[in-house]
Amino acid sequence: MKTNLPTLPSPTYPHTIENGLGEKLTFLRLQPEPDGDRLLVENTVTPNQGPPMHTHWLQDECLTVVQGLMAYQLLGQPAQYAGPGETVLFRRGTPHRFWNAGDDLLRCQGWIKPAHTIVFFLSAVFDAQVKSGQHRPEQFDAAYLMTRYAREYDMTDIPSFVKRVVIPATYRVGRLLGKYRKFAGAPAPVRE
């Protein structure tokens, strides 16, 4: 089906996103490498904030603390901590979360590899959080993203019933209501 809707522009770097809840992420640049582009990033997180437990199925994520105290956790394990100069690597397929465990701003530098759709995905998630004003993204946008990119990303804290029944139903209703026109030109999901 051909549409006259504009396609989403590719980001120029640096590209900064904020979720309105204390997280700011700057995609600095893509570094081409033979086995997939490395996306260099920098983030800041206010105290007690950070992303929920999630999984990148196809990407490794590495963060080095520049300032502050980062707490991080792998699914089923106790929280661990990293301070300035310490590096944490989250391997692809490993459910993880991190947050600012200190009283001051947490600032990290790092990378995500291979980049794939991460810039679009996280930009859309942050926009949906801004729209809802909560950590939980606006429901129709979340349903679109979790359906289209299910092979790339997972939100571990979402109950399986919601993933199997509620999200697909919300996605179908969103399609019927024309909620996803704004995503025309979204990058195709990665098929590995």
N, C-alpha and C positions, 0 to 999 in steps of 0.2 A: 504494500500500500504506500503510495507516494504521498508525502505531506508537504505543505508549504511552510511548515514551522522552521524557525531558525535552528541551526545546530549549535550546541554548546561550544563556546570558544575554548581553545586549549589554554591552559594557564601560562602566564609568563612568570619567570622566576626572578627574584623571590616572590612567593605567593603566600600571603598570611590569611589564616582563618581563625575565628574566635567563636566559642559556643555561648558566650554571654553568662557562663556559669563558673568562670575562673580558669578556663583552658585556652591557651593561644598557641597555635602551631604555625611555624613558618617553613614552607618547603623552599629550601635555598637554591638547589639546582640538581639537575640530573647528571650523573657521572656515568657515561657509557662504559660498559665492561662486556667482555665476550660472552659471559653467562647471564646477562641481564643487567639493565640499568640500575645503578645504586642511586637512590633518592636521598640527598643530604637534607637533614632537618634540624630545627631548633625549636624547643618548646618552653613555655613557662606555664606554671600551674600554681594557683593560690593555695594557701593552707587548707588541708582536708579535701581537696578536689583531685580528680583524676578520672580516667576512663574506667568503666566497669569491666568485669571479667569478660574477655573476648579472645577470639582466635583468628589469626591470619593463616589460612590453610596453605598458602603458596609463598609466603614471604618471611624472611628473618627480619627482626627489628632489634637494633642495638642503640642503647642510650648511655651517655657518659654524663654524670652529674657535674655541672659547672658551679652551681651555687645551691645551697639548701640541703634538705634531707629527703631522699626518695625512699618510700616503702614500696615493696613489690611482692607479688605473690603468684605462685604457680598453682593451678587447681589442685586442691587436696593437700597442699603444703602450708606450713606456717609462714607468716610474713617475714621478710628479710629487709635489710636496710642498706642503702648505699649513700655515701657522702661525696663531697667534692673530689674529683679525680677518679672515682670508681666507675666502672663500666658494667652494665648488665646486658646480656644477650638473651633475647626471647626467640627461640628457634621456631620455625614454621610448624604449625600443627599443635603447638603447646598453648593451652588456655592460660591466660595471664592477665594481670592488672597491675597498675601502679598508681601511686598517689603521693601528694605532698604531705609528709609526716612531720614537717617542721612548722615553725611559727612565721617564717619568712618565705618569700617567693622561691619556688623551686625552678631552676633553669637547667636544661639539659641540651646537649648536642648529640646528634647521632645520625643513623641512616636506616633505610628500609630497602630490602633487596629481595627479588627484583621489584621494581616499582609497580608494574602492571597498572591497575585501576585505582590505586590508593588515593591519589590526589582528588579525583572525582568523588570517590566513595566518602572519604572523610569530610570533604567540603560540603557534600550533601547532608551528611549526618549532622555536622555542626549547624548548618542552615536550619535543619528540622528541629534541632534543640532550641535555637533562637526563636523559631516560630512557636514552639510549645512553651518556652520559658521554663522548661524543666530538663532534668537529665534524660528523661524518656523523650525521644524525638516525636514529633507530630506523627500520628498513627498512619496516615496514608503514605507519607514519604517513607516512613520506616518499613511499611509493608512492601513498597516498591523495591527499596534497597535490599532488604533481607531476602526477597524472592529472586530478583535479578542476579544478585551476587552471592547466592547461597553456597556456591562451590569455592568461594574465595574467603568469605568472612562469616564468623558466627558470634552471636552474643550469648555467651554461656549461661547467663543468669535467666534467660527467657525460658519458662517451663516448656517441656516438649509438646504438651497439648496446644499451647499458644502457637508454637512453631508449625505444628501439623495442621491445625484447624483455623485458628483465629487469624493468623497472618495471611494465609492463602485466601480466606474469605474477604478480608479487608482489602487485599490486593485486587480481587475481582470487582468488588464494589467501587474501588477507586478508578479502575479502568472504565467501568460503566458511567461513572460521573465525570470522566474526562480530567481526572486529577493529575495525570502524568504527562500532559502535553509539554510541560516545562522541562521534562527530561528527554525531549527529542534530541537526538544526537549524542546521548550518553554513550560512553565507551562500551563496546561489547564485553560481556563477561569473558574471562580467560578460560579456555578449555584445555586443561592438562590431564 
